[in-house]
Amino acid sequence: MAETKKFTEEEISEIKSVRDKYTEYTVLFGQLEVQKELIKRQLSQVENSITNTWENYNNLIKSEEALIKKLNEKYGEGTLDLDSGEFIPQN
C-alpha cells in the first residue's frame, strides 16, 4: 500500500482559491445569460413598437391622401392658409 501524503496549507489554499474562482465565473456566466435574455426581450418589444409605429405612420399617410382627395374634390386644387382658414385656388 502506498504511503499517503498531505498537501501543505498553502497548496490547499491555492486549490480552494482556484475552485472559488470557478464558482465565481459560473455565477457570473449565469448573471450575464439572464441579462442577455432580458435585453433580447427588450429588443423584441422595441422592434414590435417600431413595427406598430410604422403601421400607424402608413395609416396616417393614407388618411392624409384621402383627406386631400376629398378636399380637392370639394374645393379644387390650391393651398390652405391654416392660420386664417382661407383657401387660395390654384390658377
Residue pairs with C-beta under 8 A, 6 or more apart in sequence:
7 15
71 80
75 87
75 89
76 89
76 90
77 89
77 90
78 87
78 88
78 89
78 90
79 87
79 88
79 90
80 86
80 87
80 88
81 87
81 88
